[in-house]
Amino acid sequence: MGPRGLHHVTTIISDVRRAATFYGHVLGLKRVKKTVCYDDPGSYHLYYGDDAGSPGAFVSTLAWNCVTPGITGVGEVVQTAFRVAPNSIDWWSDRLKSFNVYHRLEASPFGERTLCFADPDGTALAFVESGEESPPMAGEPLGSRPSLPGLHSVTLNVRERDATIDILQNVLDFEIVSQSDGAMRFVAHDGPGGSLTLRIIGKSSRGKLGGGTIRHIAFRAANSDDRSEMVEKLRLAYGIAVSDPIERTYLNAVGFRAPCGVLFEIATEGPGFTVDEAPEKLGENLQLPVFLEARRSELQAILPPLD
C-alpha cells in the first residue's frame, strides 16, 4: 500500500470528556495522543485510532471552548465512515443500541451495508463492512468487541463538478472506480483510509463550522519531499497556493481550500505518535510541544482531567 489515501479526519467537539467516552469506550478506539490545540493551548486536541495511530486509521477531536453547534452543508464533509468486519454490522448495531446511540441501516450508493449514526456533538459517522477481518463469534459479549481497523471513507457534498475531481486524481492519486446516482467513488488503495465519496447535489446552502462538523480532512504524503511535489502540482496546474507548513510534532502538514470548499490538508506520515511516547504508553500522559512546556503547570490546571 503506497503513501496515499486519507491520513486523518479532524472533528470539532464541545465536551472533551463526553467525546472521550464515545470514541474511546463506545467505539473502542485507542487514544494514541493527549495533547493540546497548539493555537489555543487551553483546549485539548486528542487523537483516536488503532494501537499505533497509523495514517488512515485515526481521527482527531478539537475541543473548542464555548463552541456553538455547527451546520453541515454543501462544500463540507457530511460523513466519516469506519471499516468494520464483514457480517459484523448487526453486532455493532447491538452495541450502539446498548449505549442508546440512535442508528439506522442503509445501503451506500455503491451497495455496501452501512450503519449510520452520530457522535454526541452530531458529527455524522458510519460503519461500512469491508476487508477480510474476522467477524465476532455468535454470542460474543460486548466487552470483547472487535477493533475498528481504520477509516473507510469520507463523503463530501458539492454543488457541481469542478477541479476538485481532477485534484483528487492528478495530485492526490485517487482513481474513480464507480459512479451511481450523482455519487462518485474515488479509491487510492484497498486499505484503511483508501476511499472517498463525492456527492454532487446541486444548489444547496453552505454549512457553518462549529461543534459536530469536520474542520478538515488530511491526505497522506510519504514525507516532506513527496508533499512538496504535490504542492508544486497544485500551484502549476490549478493555481492553488497552500499554507505555510504546520508543525504538529507527530506530522507536518500544509492546508488549502479545495475548489469544492472543503479544507484539505496534505500531511506527512511521520514522525508518528511514538516520537515522544513508548508504543505501550501512547495517549496516557499530556504531551506538549517544546514551546508550551514551560506552561505545563498552568495548562494542567486549566484542562479538565481525563482518565
Protein Blocks (a to p, Z undefined) as FASTA:
>chain_A
ZZedjfbdcdddfblklmmmmmmmmnopacfbdcddfklmmbccdddddfkopghiaccd
dddehiacddddehiafbdcddddehilmmmmmmmmmnopacdddddfkopacdddddfk
opacddddedjbdcddehiafklcccdfbdfbdcdddfbdcfklmmmmmmnopacfbdee
hiacddfbfcehiaccdddebjaddddddehiafbdcdddfblmlmmmmmmmmmmmnopa
cdddddehjaccdddddfkopacddddfbebjmlmpcfklgokaccddfklmmmmmmmmm
mpccdZZ
